[in-house]
């Protein structure tokens, strides 16, 4: 039985990933913030679903993840860092520094905490993988090209995703010798709340594309930034 941890798994893309992996025979550890969300998932997926209730915006989450995993398994095959929040201010006059702090905490420090809590379990897998759900908006190359000019995307989200991409690069280089594969994924322009004005991809479609990509990953995939089934993205 293979094991996967998915953050932000109670709705949207995270929930669709949870369904795909349970249907594929994995034991899934969905990370959620409330006991109510955990109970709903446990009721809906009685088999092979072991929720972890914790708040990734605090360092306490590291121990919470370690504790729950240690009670149920000795190894973890995949982490998908999916949890995220959107931002608002798209003009410098409207930029809220507190909002920037919140988004950096969720998109950058959150994945660090989930990885610190589970890295020793990953090291016991035969094929360990870390997947960071990024965004096309984290690409410095595409941003610099002017591709997204006038579309009203927030400073905080773009900055946080660019920083998360740097985390992905650093991790892929550090963990290469341990054969832990690390990549960043732009899941597509998702039709979710807070989605972009040009959204065109249902989260269920994105989840299946991501599942297929992860299954096909090899050592040459590590360190890449991709939209699964579509293209590799320039950092």
N, C-alpha and C positions, 0 to 999 in steps of 0.2 A: 504494500500500500504506500503510495506517494503522498507527501504532505506539502501544503502550500499555505502561506499566510498572505491575506489580502487586507490592506487598510482601506478604510472608508467603504465598507462592504454592505452597508444597509440600504443603499439606493444607487441609482444611476449605473455607471459603468462598473463600479465595484460589485454591485448586486448581480449584474449580468455575468461578471467573471466568476463569482461564487457559484452561480447555477451551472455554468459551463464546466467548471472543474469538478463539481460534485457529480454531474452526469457522466464525467469521464473517469470516475472511480477514485478520485483523490479524496483524502481527508482535508477539509478546508478549515483553517483557523481565521475566521473573519474578525477583524479588529474594529470594534464599534465603541462609541463614547457612553452609551447609556444601557442600563440593565433592561429597559423596555425593548430596545432594539435587539439586544441579545436574545431575549425571551421569544420575540417574534421570529427570529431566524431559527432558533432551536425548534419551535413549533412547526415551522414550514419545512425544515430540513432535519428531520429527527435523526437520520443516519449520516455519519461522516461530516458533521458540522459542529465545531467546538469554538464558540465565540470567546473572544478575549475582550473584556470590558476595561478600557483604559483611555486616558487622554494623552494623545501624542504631543500636546503642547507643553507637557511637563516631563521632567526627567524620571519621575516615578514610573512612567510607562515602560522604561527599560526593564525594571525588576518585575513589573506585571507580566510582561511578555515572557521573560525567562521562567517565571514561576509557573504560568499556565502550560507552556510547552513542555517543561520538565515533568509535569504530572502525566502527560499523555504520550510523549514520544522522545526518542533520542536523536532524531535527525529531521531536517527540514530541507525540501528540495528547491522550493521557489519562494521568493518574497516579491510581491507586487505592491509597490508603494503608490497607491492610487489616491489616498485622501487629499482633498484640496478644497480651497474656497476661492471665490472670485473677488475682484476688486472693483473700484468705481472710478476714481478720479483720472480722467484722461488728459487733463490740462494741468500745467504746473501750478496754476492758481488753486486748483481743486485737490492737489495731492495731499493726502492725510498721512503724516509720518507714522501715526499709531496703526493705521491700516497696513502700511508697508511692514511694520514690525510683526503684525499678526500673520501676514502672508508668508514672510520669511520663516516664521516659526513653524507654520504648517508645512510649507512646501520644501524647506531646506532642513530644518532641525528635526522635523517629524521623521523623515526617512533615516536620518542619522540615528535617531532613537530606536526605530524599529530594527535597524540593522545591528546596532549594538546589543539589542535584546535577543537577537536570534543568530548571530554570526557563528557561535560555537555549534549550533545545531546544523547550520549550513555546511560547516566543515566536515560533518559526518555523512553527507550525501554523496552519492556516486556522480551526480550531475547537478551541482548547485548553481542557481541563477538568481540574480537580483535585477528586477525590472522596475525602473522608475517611470511612472506615467507623466510625461512631460507635455509639451504643447509646441506647435509650430511657432508660437509667439516667443519661445525661449531661444530661437535661433538668432544670433547676432547678425549672421550673414543675410538672412531674409529681412530682418528688421532694417538693416542698413541699406538694403536695396530700395526701400520705400514701398514695398509690397502692401503693407498694411496701413499706409497713410490714410487718414480721414475715417477710419473704421471705429474709432472711439474706444479702443482697448486701453485698460487702465495701466498706469505706470507700475503699480504695485505687483500686478500679476505678471507682467512682462519681465520685470526685474527679478522676481522670485523664481520664475521658471528658468531664466538665464543662469541664475546662481545654482539652481538644482542641476542643470546640465553640467556645470563645472564639477559638482559633486560626483556625477556619474563618471566623468572622465577620470577624476582622481581615484575613485574606487576601482575602475576597470584596470588602471595601471598598477595600483597597489596589490590587487587580488589576483592578478594574472598568473603569477607563479603557483598560486594555490588552486588554479583551474576553476575559480569561481567566476562565472560569466556575468558581466554587467552591461546593460544597455538602457538607453532612453527611448521611449516610444511616444510619438504623437499619435493618439488613437483615432484621429479623424476629427472632423468638425461636428461635434456631437449635438444632437437635438435634446439637450437637457436644460433644466432651469439654469439661467446664467450662461447659456450657450451663445456662441457668436452669431451675428446677424446673417452670416452665410452658412449656418449649420445645415448639414445634409445627411448625417449618418446616425442611425439609431444606435444606442449603446449596445444592444444585443448583437448587431452586425459587427461592431468594433470588437466586442469581447471574443467572438469566434475568430476574427482576423488575428487578434493578439494571441489566442490559444495556438493557432496554427503556426505563427511565427516563433513562439517560444519552443514549440516541439521541434522546429527545424533548426534552432540555434546550434552553433558549434563555436569552436575557439575563435574562428574568424569573425563571428558576430559580435564578440565582446568589444566594448568601446564605441559601438555605433549608435547612431541617432536615426531612427527610422519611423516611417509610417507603414505599418505592416501591409504587405501586398501591393504597395504603391511605389515607394521610393526610399532611398537613403537621403537624409536631410543634412545639409551643411551646418556645422555648429555655428 
